[in-house]
């Protein structure tokens, strides 16, 4: 690949490799890069060469992959010549000068050839291939790698699974049809299917609404990035949510004291799992925040012993927080401080490091077996709600409550100088010892 200059304008110049002689009879290509800047010319040359090679490779594979390959080759050829691929309708609607310019680029030998990739690329004759719903999700992931940046393997799994489930639910209802054929009726069929499950199977409306949210986002993002002119069939499908049904209960203070903190409450359960549970009691941390903490995040030799919740990357290990407000320092007091000291002495979180689901499954199972659930709807996560309610009952300032919970807050945080001390004083009002 090279570029040359003529009359102050740079041109891309390349001899066609022998590998592609059977699909492109030209011996040499010369295209204007439409720039007088050498740096810009270099960058454009790399892009043009990449497009040309993709076009040639698609031509070589055309007999094997059919319509999709033909379409991809047509798009790549058009872009390699400096044109955006347009449908036939849009090409015809262009001003006459633009249409003539496209026609002039087509070699005489290609103009009358049926199914010519060259002609189809410039004149929009290549129909878009069908894309099944099952392939839509994969294409969406290919288009949005930025959404997974900074996430650990476990976080990526948790992010992907509900979206894949939503896609599979849609396929179960309407079939694995071409995405271009999806209609509002398909969205309504899915809503009706979910409505039946909510009424007959006691499923939560919020579960259905998550499907609608994921499908709408996947579809609209894919549509916009692929420049498809399609209406989103998944808008405004949400079901009404019963606040009482969706409310997560908190443990009462009496239950925490007499049941959860009773001697030998968890029996022979893995010690690390029990220590994690006790640290949550006076901190209100999300289990995933604690189980993503490294040893250095437990700051016990400080005037105010605390745990640091923060994002980090350590080689292949990535830890991303739920929101930007989740990053915070939380004081350790009472049973939580004692448990943290013991956990640090054991080397920190190990068996359940970045494995919140595994920890939760074990503790849930033990709580059922040993009758530690205040009601059937209580889970280990209920400790976070108990912490929040304890702050409210103790009259802790709203701003401090928000910071300790890691929730969004529009005002500036407390100054670094007194933040930990203020938080410690607040937690001391209700901490379990």
Secondary structure, DSSP 8 states (H G I E B T S, - for coil): -EEEEETTEEEEEEE--GGGTTT---SEEEEE---S-HHHHHHHHHHHHHHHHHHHHHHHTHHHHHHHHHHHHHHHHHHHTT-----HHHHHHS-HHHHHHHHHHS-HHHHT-TT-HHHHHHHT-S-----BHHHHHHHHHHH-GGGGTT--HHHHHHHHHHHHHHHHHHHHHH-S-BGGG--HHHHHHHHHHHHHHHHHS---HHHHHHHHHHHHHHHHHHHHHTT-----TTTT------HHHH------HHHIIIIITSTTTTTT--HHHHHHHHHHHTT---HHHHHT--GGGEE-SSSS-EEEE--EEETTEEE--SSGGG-EEEE--HHHHHHHHHHHHTTSS-TTTT-HHHHHHHHHHHHHHTT--SSTT--TTHHHHHHHHHHHHTT--HHHHHHHHT---SS----TTTHHHHHHHHHHTT---
